[in-house]
Amino acid sequence: MSKNLVANATISIAADTSRVWNALVTPKAIKQYMFGADVESDWEIGSRITWSGEFNGRKYEDKGEILQFEPARILSYSHFSPTSGRSDHPDNYHTVTIRLSGNGGTTNVSLSQDKNPDQKSQAASEKNWNAILEGLKKYVESTS
C-alpha cells in the first residue's frame, strides 16, 4: 500500500489567469463551486485556511496552511479533514497544488493532491477535484 499516490485533475477555462485566480481566492466565489464550503484565510504563506459547511447532512471543518501563494500562477496548501477518520498528524495532511498557465483568453488549471493512501482514495479524490474544477470553469465563464 502506497501512502503517496497523487490525484491529478486538469481543465481549460475560457478566461484570463487573473479572473481564474480571483475565483480561487475569493471566499464568495469558492462557495459557489466547492460544495458550498465557507473558506477563511488571509492567503499569506504560513497562515491558516479553513473550510467549513455541511456535506451529506454532516457538519465539517477542515483545516490547513497556505504553503505557496504566487498570484495568477500557483496556490498550494495543506489540507486535513477530521471526517477522514485519521489522526490530526502531519503525515495525514494532503498537499494540494493548483497551477495556472495561460495564453491570453484561456487558462489551463492543473491540480495535484498527494498522500492518497490507496488507489480507491486516489480515484475518489480525482473525481471530486474534477467536479470542483468543472464548477470553477462554469463559475468563471458565467461571470464574464
Backbone bond lengths (Angstrom), bond angles and torsions (degrees), N, CA, C in turn:
res aa  C-N    CA-C-N  psi(-1)  N-CA   C-N-CA  omega(-1)  CA-C   N-CA-C  phi
1 M - - - 1.446 - - 1.524 109.11 -
2 S 1.326 115.35 121.98 1.451 120.66 178.57 1.526 109.52 -85.22
3 K 1.318 116.77 144.10 1.463 119.78 176.94 1.516 110.70 -104.69
4 N 1.331 117.76 7.89 1.450 117.79 -179.67 1.517 112.58 -137.77
5 L 1.315 116.99 47.89 1.450 119.33 170.93 1.522 107.02 -75.54
6 V 1.327 116.32 135.19 1.457 121.26 -175.96 1.528 109.92 -102.64
7 A 1.318 115.85 126.90 1.460 122.07 173.65 1.521 107.51 -88.30
8 N 1.322 116.66 137.49 1.459 121.87 -179.66 1.516 110.43 -128.74
9 A 1.327 115.85 147.25 1.456 121.85 174.94 1.526 107.56 -148.82
10 T 1.325 116.77 143.84 1.459 121.44 178.61 1.523 109.42 -140.06
11 I 1.333 114.34 156.53 1.469 120.31 175.99 1.519 108.72 -161.01
12 S 1.324 116.42 153.65 1.470 122.25 172.33 1.514 107.63 -109.36
13 I 1.333 115.38 135.19 1.461 121.69 -177.36 1.528 108.78 -122.62
14 A 1.327 115.85 132.67 1.466 121.61 -179.54 1.533 109.71 -79.23
15 A 1.325 115.19 73.29 1.467 122.45 178.54 1.523 107.63 -166.65
16 D 1.335 116.00 157.56 1.460 117.89 178.37 1.535 110.46 -74.66
17 T 1.325 115.84 163.22 1.464 120.89 -173.98 1.523 112.67 -61.69
18 S 1.323 118.64 -31.80 1.468 119.45 -179.13 1.528 111.09 -66.80
19 R 1.318 118.74 -37.26 1.463 121.15 177.79 1.521 111.01 -68.08
20 V 1.324 116.53 -41.49 1.469 119.97 178.45 1.530 109.08 -65.55
21 W 1.316 117.14 -44.37 1.462 121.48 179.31 1.530 111.27 -57.63
22 N 1.322 116.26 -46.29 1.463 119.79 179.99 1.526 111.21 -58.47
23 A 1.317 117.72 -38.16 1.467 121.06 178.22 1.529 111.48 -69.16
24 L 1.329 117.25 -26.06 1.473 121.15 179.06 1.524 112.77 -76.81
25 V 1.335 117.39 -23.64 1.466 119.90 -173.60 1.533 114.14 -122.32
26 T 1.314 117.36 11.74 1.455 121.76 177.90 1.530 108.38 -107.82
27 P 1.339 117.57 111.76 1.467 120.20 -175.88 1.527 115.17 -51.71
28 K 1.328 117.43 -40.25 1.471 120.36 179.67 1.536 110.34 -62.10
29 A 1.313 117.05 -39.10 1.469 121.07 178.31 1.532 110.34 -70.63
30 I 1.326 117.14 -45.72 1.467 121.75 -178.19 1.526 110.40 -55.85
31 K 1.316 116.66 -40.72 1.465 121.31 -179.68 1.530 111.13 -58.20
32 Q 1.333 116.99 -30.59 1.459 121.42 -177.52 1.529 113.43 -72.13
33 Y 1.321 117.98 -29.59 1.467 119.11 -175.45 1.533 114.29 -120.40
34 M 1.317 118.65 -6.16 1.464 120.49 -178.07 1.533 110.19 -111.48
35 F 1.317 115.94 60.41 1.461 123.16 173.96 1.526 113.31 53.35
36 G 1.351 117.04 30.39 1.460 120.84 177.27 1.517 115.29 76.63
37 A 1.328 117.72 14.02 1.472 121.35 -177.68 1.526 111.62 -67.02
38 D 1.328 115.21 138.97 1.454 121.97 169.85 1.522 106.83 -92.30
39 V 1.330 116.81 119.31 1.459 122.09 -176.50 1.521 109.84 -109.50
40 E 1.323 114.90 135.47 1.463 120.29 175.95 1.519 109.55 -128.93
41 S 1.323 115.52 129.64 1.460 122.30 174.90 1.520 108.11 -169.70
42 D 1.337 115.79 155.33 1.460 118.11 171.82 1.526 110.24 -97.74
43 W 1.346 116.13 2.68 1.463 124.22 173.52 1.527 114.02 62.03
44 E 1.315 116.19 24.11 1.466 120.76 174.75 1.530 108.37 -94.58
45 I 1.323 117.17 142.21 1.467 120.71 177.61 1.527 108.59 -58.32
46 G 1.326 114.80 130.84 1.459 121.26 -179.18 1.521 113.78 91.68
47 S 1.330 117.12 -8.04 1.467 119.20 -179.02 1.527 111.42 -88.65
48 R 1.297 114.07 165.13 1.464 122.96 -177.63 1.533 110.92 -77.61
49 I 1.319 115.42 148.69 1.457 122.01 170.04 1.525 106.81 -134.33
50 T 1.329 116.13 136.73 1.463 120.22 177.41 1.525 109.46 -129.68
51 W 1.317 114.51 149.63 1.459 123.41 173.64 1.516 105.54 -124.80
52 S 1.324 117.94 129.37 1.458 119.69 178.43 1.522 109.66 -139.91
53 G 1.309 113.87 158.27 1.453 119.35 179.20 1.509 110.44 161.14
54 E 1.320 113.81 -151.47 1.455 120.70 179.35 1.519 107.69 -133.48
55 F 1.324 116.45 132.61 1.461 121.31 -179.78 1.522 107.85 -135.79
56 N 1.311 116.14 126.67 1.466 121.61 -176.77 1.527 111.80 52.17
57 G 1.339 116.02 40.50 1.461 120.88 176.64 1.512 115.90 78.68
58 R 1.333 117.70 4.53 1.468 121.07 -179.70 1.523 110.34 -119.18
59 K 1.332 115.62 134.12 1.468 120.51 175.98 1.534 109.02 -73.36
60 Y 1.321 115.32 147.03 1.462 120.04 177.81 1.519 109.98 -145.17
61 E 1.323 115.52 159.34 1.453 122.53 168.59 1.516 107.39 -145.08
62 D 1.323 115.16 107.87 1.455 122.44 176.42 1.524 108.40 -92.89
63 K 1.315 116.40 160.22 1.463 118.99 -177.90 1.521 111.03 -145.50
64 G 1.319 114.25 164.30 1.457 120.45 177.59 1.513 110.38 -174.63
65 E 1.319 114.50 -165.28 1.465 122.04 -177.81 1.519 109.04 -139.47
66 I 1.325 116.32 140.88 1.463 121.16 176.72 1.533 108.06 -72.40
67 L 1.329 116.28 123.45 1.460 121.62 -177.53 1.529 112.62 -103.47
68 Q 1.327 117.07 -38.20 1.465 122.20 178.09 1.520 107.39 -140.41
69 F 1.326 115.88 143.01 1.455 120.75 179.46 1.516 107.22 -150.31
70 E 1.325 116.02 96.01 1.467 122.21 178.09 1.517 106.38 -122.11
71 P 1.341 118.13 97.79 1.460 121.50 -173.50 1.532 114.15 -46.31
72 A 1.328 113.11 133.24 1.470 124.27 -179.96 1.527 113.08 64.54
73 R 1.361 117.33 13.73 1.468 120.04 179.53 1.515 113.32 -132.48
74 I 1.356 117.78 -62.10 1.471 120.99 -173.46 1.523 110.77 -140.36
75 L 1.327 114.61 133.05 1.454 122.27 169.73 1.521 106.03 -127.88
76 S 1.327 115.63 125.61 1.465 120.12 178.93 1.515 108.44 -136.82
77 Y 1.340 115.47 137.86 1.451 120.61 179.31 1.512 110.33 -149.84
78 S 1.323 114.92 156.85 1.457 119.44 172.47 1.526 106.92 -86.48
79 H 1.335 115.76 159.49 1.465 120.31 -177.99 1.516 109.93 -148.61
80 F 1.328 114.72 130.61 1.469 121.32 174.55 1.520 108.97 -133.23
81 S 1.323 115.52 134.93 1.455 121.16 176.94 1.523 109.72 -120.12
82 P 1.331 117.79 117.78 1.466 120.05 176.68 1.531 112.29 -58.44
83 T 1.332 117.26 -25.23 1.461 120.07 179.95 1.530 112.36 -70.10
84 S 1.326 117.34 -7.98 1.471 120.67 177.81 1.524 111.71 -69.64
85 G 1.344 115.94 -19.02 1.458 119.73 -177.35 1.519 113.20 83.90
86 R 1.327 116.57 -1.83 1.465 120.97 179.50 1.529 109.59 -92.00
87 S 1.330 115.48 160.82 1.464 119.57 178.67 1.530 110.26 -74.72
88 D 1.330 115.60 153.60 1.459 122.18 178.96 1.525 107.81 -78.32
89 H 1.321 114.34 83.93 1.466 123.19 -176.73 1.524 107.12 -135.63
90 P 1.333 118.68 143.46 1.471 120.63 -177.67 1.535 114.53 -50.59
91 D 1.309 117.61 -32.91 1.467 119.82 178.78 1.521 112.47 -64.87
92 N 1.331 117.29 -18.92 1.454 121.05 -176.95 1.538 113.02 -100.88
93 Y 1.332 116.36 10.97 1.464 121.06 175.86 1.525 108.75 -95.70
94 H 1.323 115.91 132.85 1.464 121.37 172.01 1.525 107.74 -81.00
95 T 1.318 116.31 157.23 1.456 121.25 165.16 1.519 106.43 -111.98
96 V 1.330 115.43 123.16 1.459 121.83 177.57 1.521 106.79 -106.73
97 T 1.320 116.53 126.79 1.460 121.72 179.56 1.524 108.51 -125.17
98 I 1.334 115.28 126.21 1.454 121.82 179.33 1.519 107.41 -117.56
99 R 1.332 114.98 124.05 1.472 120.90 -179.56 1.523 109.43 -117.06
100 L 1.322 115.13 136.21 1.461 121.17 177.56 1.516 109.79 -113.94
101 S 1.308 116.31 138.80 1.459 121.50 171.01 1.519 106.68 -142.51
102 G 1.312 115.90 147.10 1.450 117.58 -176.60 1.496 113.49 -155.04
103 N 1.318 113.41 166.03 1.461 120.69 176.54 1.519 107.60 -137.83
104 G 1.322 115.24 72.94 1.456 120.00 179.29 1.512 112.31 86.03
105 G 1.325 116.04 -106.38 1.444 120.77 -173.12 1.514 116.42 -88.08
106 T 1.319 118.09 3.78 1.467 120.96 179.30 1.523 109.97 -129.10
107 T 1.325 115.41 134.99 1.458 121.01 177.05 1.515 108.94 -118.39
108 N 1.310 115.98 129.11 1.458 121.80 173.94 1.520 107.48 -96.06
109 V 1.319 115.68 128.30 1.456 122.45 -179.44 1.520 107.39 -113.17
110 S 1.332 116.11 125.23 1.468 119.64 174.10 1.521 107.92 -124.09
111 L 1.309 114.84 134.57 1.454 121.56 -175.05 1.516 109.23 -128.38
112 S 1.326 116.19 140.73 1.463 121.13 173.72 1.525 109.04 -134.23
113 Q 1.330 114.51 146.39 1.469 121.65 176.18 1.513 107.09 -134.36
114 D 1.326 116.63 117.50 1.463 120.64 -177.16 1.529 112.03 -89.15
115 K 1.315 114.85 -177.53 1.473 124.70 174.25 1.532 114.89 58.72
116 N 1.322 116.21 37.92 1.453 119.42 170.21 1.522 106.34 -80.83
117 P 1.339 118.14 124.18 1.464 120.45 -170.40 1.528 115.31 -71.59
118 D 1.332 117.68 -20.02 1.465 119.88 -179.77 1.524 108.34 -156.97
119 Q 1.333 115.97 172.45 1.457 120.31 -175.98 1.531 112.36 -65.77
120 K 1.318 117.41 -32.38 1.464 120.46 177.89 1.528 110.11 -63.28
121 S 1.332 116.65 -44.71 1.472 121.50 177.67 1.521 111.20 -64.71
122 Q 1.327 116.30 -40.79 1.462 120.90 178.48 1.530 110.03 -60.93
123 A 1.325 117.53 -46.66 1.469 121.56 -179.83 1.533 110.84 -63.84
124 A 1.333 117.32 -40.69 1.462 120.61 178.67 1.527 110.51 -64.95
125 S 1.331 116.89 -41.33 1.465 120.79 177.89 1.530 110.62 -62.71
126 E 1.325 116.90 -43.96 1.464 120.12 179.37 1.527 110.84 -62.58
127 K 1.329 117.53 -40.24 1.459 121.19 178.29 1.537 110.23 -62.02
128 N 1.342 116.76 -47.00 1.466 120.41 179.01 1.529 111.96 -62.72
129 W 1.334 116.78 -46.33 1.462 119.40 -178.04 1.522 111.50 -66.40
130 N 1.335 117.96 -37.26 1.462 119.62 176.51 1.527 110.65 -62.74
131 A 1.331 117.28 -39.70 1.473 120.83 177.35 1.530 110.39 -64.58
132 I 1.326 117.00 -42.07 1.467 120.61 178.97 1.529 110.36 -64.40
133 L 1.326 117.62 -43.85 1.465 119.86 179.57 1.528 111.36 -65.78
134 E 1.321 117.90 -36.47 1.473 120.66 174.62 1.527 109.80 -61.41
135 G 1.347 116.15 -42.43 1.461 120.53 177.32 1.518 112.09 -64.14
136 L 1.334 116.09 -40.24 1.475 121.16 176.66 1.522 109.70 -60.25
137 K 1.320 116.55 -47.01 1.473 121.50 179.60 1.535 110.40 -58.52
138 K 1.327 116.13 -49.43 1.462 121.12 -179.10 1.530 110.00 -60.09
139 Y 1.341 115.80 -44.95 1.464 120.40 -179.70 1.538 111.16 -60.97
140 V 1.326 116.74 -52.65 1.477 120.61 -175.62 1.521 110.64 -64.37
141 E 1.324 116.93 -44.98 1.463 119.54 -176.20 1.530 112.01 -70.03
142 S 1.330 117.55 -24.72 1.470 119.66 -179.67 1.532 112.47 -88.00
143 T 1.329 117.41 -11.08 1.462 120.16 -178.92 1.520 112.47 -105.32
144 S 1.327 116.58 18.31 1.475 118.42 -178.48 1.494 112.48 -78.78
